[in-house]
Amino acid sequence: MAEASRQDELLKSALLGDRAALVELLQEVSPPIRARIESKVPGALRPTLDADDVMQVTYSEAFLRLKRFTSGGAGAFAAWLSRLAENNLIDAVRAMEAAKRPDPRRRVGAGGDTEASMVQLVEMLGVASATPSRAAAQGEANRALMQAIDSLPEPYAKVVRLFDLGGRSITEVASEMGKSDGAVYMLRARAHERLRELLGPGGLYFSRAE
């Protein structure tokens, strides 16, 4: 009971902006979550994906999205963190499985044409129906996309620039960033999720066509 109460206090402090409290809370609630993730990593993917990859991206998401956690105590926070970790693992496994049977039509950046890659990226994100205003030229739309990318946390933006727009392979990007292939796939999934929020209906840069 005393531990739960202390974790509730850590959570309150974290929600008020105390990063040290959030780090301490993450350290306390994460071990059972990591153990569950470890048991779910497919054996065939373990050379390039492990539980630590999943948890590192999950911790980043916890810092970025803490304001979205709006109710409940430390137990609810642990459940929320567990869902983030599960989603990261699912995204990584799906992407790594898909990479074994790539569809060249879905490979953004493969042709080396940055402007074409930006158009393809918007289409792949599924926000093509959220178009620039009628007065906006294609160049303005591209600048809006780059502005959205620039607003991402640096690891997310770097993955998009190198892989989606630069045409680099996941292995090359992972090597440059000092991360595993699995971690890069997760960062890319989270980057795309954030870009959908920014570029889709109600986002900051694009608006619905009239």
C-alpha positions in Angstrom: 0.0 0.0 0.0 2.8 2.4 0.9 4.5 1.7 -2.5 1.3 2.3 -4.4 0.8 5.6 -2.5 4.4 6.7 -3.3 3.9 5.9 -6.9 0.7 7.9 -7.0 2.7 10.8 -5.6 5.4 10.4 -8.3 2.7 10.4 -10.9 1.2 13.6 -9.6 4.6 15.2 -9.7 5.3 13.9 -13.2 2.0 15.3 -14.4 3.1 18.7 -13.1 6.2 18.6 -15.2 8.7 16.9 -12.9 10.8 14.8 -15.3 12.8 13.2 -12.5 9.6 11.9 -10.9 8.5 10.5 -14.3 11.9 8.7 -14.7 11.6 7.2 -11.3 8.0 6.1 -11.9 9.0 4.5 -15.2 11.8 2.6 -13.5 9.4 1.2 -10.9 6.5 0.2 -13.0 8.4 -1.1 -16.1 9.9 -4.5 -15.0 6.7 -6.6 -15.4 5.9 -4.8 -18.6 9.3 -5.5 -20.0 9.0 -9.2 -19.0 5.7 -9.5 -20.9 7.2 -7.8 -24.0 10.2 -10.1 -23.8 8.0 -13.2 -23.9 6.2 -11.9 -26.9 9.1 -11.0 -29.2 9.0 -13.7 -32.0 12.1 -15.8 -31.9 12.9 -15.2 -35.6 13.1 -11.4 -34.9 15.2 -11.5 -31.8 18.5 -10.8 -33.6 17.2 -7.4 -34.6 14.5 -6.7 -32.0 14.4 -7.1 -28.3 12.4 -5.9 -25.3 14.9 -3.1 -24.6 14.2 -1.7 -28.0 10.5 -1.7 -27.3 10.9 -0.2 -23.9 13.2 2.6 -25.0 10.7 3.8 -27.6 7.9 3.4 -25.1 9.7 5.6 -22.6 10.1 8.3 -25.3 6.4 8.1 -26.0 5.5 8.3 -22.3 7.5 11.6 -22.1 5.8 13.0 -25.2 2.3 11.9 -24.5 2.0 12.1 -20.7 -0.5 15.0 -21.0 -2.9 12.5 -22.7 -2.9 10.4 -19.5 -5.8 12.2 -17.8 -7.2 9.8 -15.1 -6.3 7.2 -12.6 -3.4 6.5 -10.3 -0.1 4.7 -10.8 -1.9 1.4 -11.6 -3.7 3.0 -14.5 -0.5 4.7 -15.6 1.2 1.2 -15.7 -1.7 -0.1 -17.8 -1.3 2.9 -20.1 2.4 2.3 -20.4 1.8 -1.4 -21.1 -0.5 -0.5 -24.0 2.1 1.8 -25.5 4.7 -1.0 -25.3 2.3 -3.5 -26.8 1.5 -1.2 -29.7 5.2 -0.5 -30.3 5.9 -4.3 -30.4 3.0 -4.9 -32.8 4.2 -2.1 -35.1 7.7 -3.4 -35.1 6.7 -7.0 -35.9 4.4 -6.0 -38.7 7.0 -3.7 -40.3 9.7 -6.3 -40.0 7.5 -9.1 -41.4 6.4 -6.8 -44.3 10.0 -6.0 -45.1 10.5 -9.6 -46.0 8.0 -9.2 -48.9 8.4 -5.5 -49.9 6.0 -3.9 -52.3 8.1 -1.4 -54.4 5.0 0.7 -54.9 4.9 1.4 -51.2 8.6 2.3 -51.0 8.8 6.0 -50.4 12.1 7.6 -51.4 13.3 4.7 -53.5 13.6 6.8 -56.7 15.8 9.5 -55.1 13.3 12.3 -56.0 12.7 14.3 -52.8 9.7 16.2 -54.0 8.0 13.0 -55.4 8.9 11.3 -52.1 7.1 14.0 -50.1 3.9 13.5 -52.2 4.2 9.7 -51.8 4.7 10.1 -48.1 1.5 12.2 -47.6 -0.4 9.6 -49.7 1.1 6.7 -47.7 0.1 8.4 -44.4 -3.5 8.4 -45.6 -4.0 12.2 -45.4 -4.2 12.8 -49.2 -7.8 13.9 -48.7 -6.6 16.6 -46.3 -5.3 18.9 -49.0 -3.7 22.4 -48.9 -6.1 25.3 -49.4 -7.0 26.2 -53.0 -4.6 29.1 -53.1 -1.6 26.9 -52.0 0.8 25.7 -54.6 2.5 22.3 -54.5 5.7 24.0 -53.2 3.7 25.4 -50.2 2.3 21.9 -49.6 5.8 20.5 -49.5 7.0 23.2 -47.2 4.1 22.4 -44.9 5.2 18.7 -44.8 8.7 19.7 -44.1 7.5 22.0 -41.3 5.6 19.1 -39.8 8.6 16.9 -40.0 10.8 19.6 -38.4 8.3 19.7 -35.4 8.9 16.0 -34.7 11.2 14.8 -31.9 14.7 14.6 -33.5 14.9 10.7 -33.6 11.5 10.6 -35.4 12.4 13.3 -37.8 15.7 11.7 -38.6 14.1 8.4 -39.5 11.7 10.1 -41.8 14.4 12.1 -43.5 16.8 9.2 -44.0 14.4 6.4 -44.8 11.2 7.9 -46.2 12.7 10.9 -48.0 16.3 9.9 -48.4 15.8 6.3 -49.7 18.2 4.8 -47.2 17.7 1.2 -46.1 16.5 0.4 -42.6 19.9 -1.2 -41.8 21.7 1.9 -43.0 19.5 4.2 -40.9 19.9 1.9 -37.9 23.7 2.0 -38.3 23.8 5.8 -38.5 21.5 6.2 -35.5 23.2 3.5 -33.4 20.0 1.6 -33.0 18.6 -1.8 -34.0 16.5 -2.3 -37.1 13.5 -3.0 -34.8 14.0 0.3 -32.9 14.1 2.2 -36.2 10.8 0.6 -37.4 9.1 1.6 -34.1 10.4 5.2 -34.4 9.1 5.3 -37.9 5.7 4.1 -36.9 5.5 6.7 -34.1 6.7 9.4 -36.5 4.1 8.5 -39.0 1.4 8.6 -36.3 2.4 12.1 -35.3 2.5 13.3 -38.9 -1.0 12.0 -39.4 -2.1 14.1 -36.5 -0.4 17.2 -37.9 -1.4 16.8 -41.5 -4.8 15.2 -41.2 -8.2 16.8 -40.7 -7.9 19.2 -37.7 -4.1 19.2 -38.0 -1.9 22.3 -37.9 -0.8 22.4 -41.6 -3.4 21.0 -43.9 -7.1 21.6 -44.0 -9.9 19.8 -45.6 -10.5 20.6 -49.3 -13.6 22.8 -49.8 
